[in-house]
């Protein structure tokens, strides 16, 4: 007969609960990292397309152009993948008085829709527009559409978008 001091202690609990907890924590961390990469990181991926912010000076350089002096409030992006191929778009502000000379200085073959000035810049009540076919830079875009909207007496908002056909 066993002595009172020799009573059997309960068997130790299996370490399964701790292992499951650690596995759940690791899975949550992995999922959080993936969510950050797809939504909160520098690049955004959506349906096979990847969008990344880029410097507007880099976008202009890729088209063979130079960002105008005093360009402010710059927001430019690059989109690649899927049917989009590789495109860029963006907006920035610049002095209104410099908008037409800057547009006229852009190199590339002009798309001349209808009656326009000799520099192919289209004047509208709300601003200016210019379409360039095959800009000379490294981007290899088929077309660049540039729109200028008058924001006030002294400021213009420039928007551009490249197209691969």
N, C-alpha and C positions, 0 to 999 in steps of 0.2 A: 504494500500500500504506500502511495507517495506521501511524503511529508508535506505539511502545510507550506513550507517555504519553497517547495519544489513545484508549486502550482504553475501550470502552463500559462505563459503570457499570450495574449491574442496575437494572431499572425499579423505581420506588418501589412499595411494597405499597399496594393500595387501602385506603382508610380504612373499609372495610365492617366489619371486625371491631370497631373502636371504636364505630361507629354501632350495630351490633347489641347490643353490651354496654350502651351508653347507653339503648337502647330497652328492653332487658330490665330494667334498673335502674328506669326510669320506670314500667314496668308493675308491677313488684313494689311500688314505693312507692304507686302508685294502689290496688292490691289491698289493701295494708296499711291504707291510709286508709279504704277501704270496710269492711274487717273491724272496724276500731276504731269506726267510726260505728255498725255494727250490733250489736256486742257489748260494746265497752269504753267507749263514750261514755256520756253522760248518759241518752240514750234507748235502749231496746232495741226492735228491730223483729223480729217473728216472725209469719210467715204472715198478713200484712196487718194485724196488730195492733201498736200502738205502746204501749209501757209506759214511763212516766217517773216517777222519784221525785218526790215533792212534800212540802212541809211539812205535817204533820198539822193545824196551825192553819189552813192554806189549805184543806185538805179539809173541816174542820169549818165554816169560814166559807161555803164553797160550798153546804153543806147548811143554812145559816141558824143554825148552832150555834156554840158557843164551846168550844174545847179546855179541859178542866178544869185548874184550878190544880194545880201539882205533877205534871203529866204528864211521864213520863220514858220513855226507851228507845223513842222514836218512830220508826216505819217505815211510811210511807204511800206509795201509788203511785196513778197514774192510768192507766187502760187505755182506748184509743180505737181505733176502726176495726172493720171486719168486722161480724159479727153482734152483738158486744158493745156497739155504740153507744159510749157514753161512761160508764165506771164508775170508781169509786174504792174503794180498800180500804186497810186499815191496822191496826196494832196499837200500843198504848202501855200503859205501866203507870201506875197511879194509886193513891192511898191507898184501901184497902178500905172504910173508913168513909165515904168520899165518893162511892162508886160508885152506890148507889141514889139519893141526892138528885140527882146529876148526870143519871142516866138519866131520872128523873121530870121534870127541868127541860127536857128536849129538846122542842122544838116540832114540830108536825106531826100529822097524823091518825094515831091509834093503830090498829094492827091487833090486835084483841082475840081471840086464840085461846083459847077455853075459859074456865075460871074463873081470873081474875087479880085482883090488887088494883085499886083504883080508878085508879091511875096507869098501868095496863097493863103494869107491869114483872112479868115472870114470874120467880118464885123457884125455883131448883133447888138440889140439894145442892152441886153444883160451882160455882154462881154465879148470875148473873142473865141475863135476855134481854129484848129489846124490839124490836119491829118497827114502823117508822114508814112510813106510806104517803104519798107526795108531800111530802117535806120542803120547808119554805118558802123555801129558799135558791135560788140561781141555777143549781144543778146540773141541775134538771129530771129528777131520778131518780124512778122509779115507786115504789121501795121501798128502805128502808135497814134492814138487819138488824144489830143490835148485840148482841154476846155479851160477858159479863163472866165470867171464870174466876178463882176464888179461887186465888191463888198461895201464900199463907201467911196468917198471922194479920193482917198489916198491909197486904198488897199484893194488888192485883187487876190482871189483864191484860185490857184491853179490845180487842176485835176488831170491826171494822165492815166492811160491804161494801154497796155500792149496786147496784141492779139497774134496768136499762131493759128494759121488756117490749115 
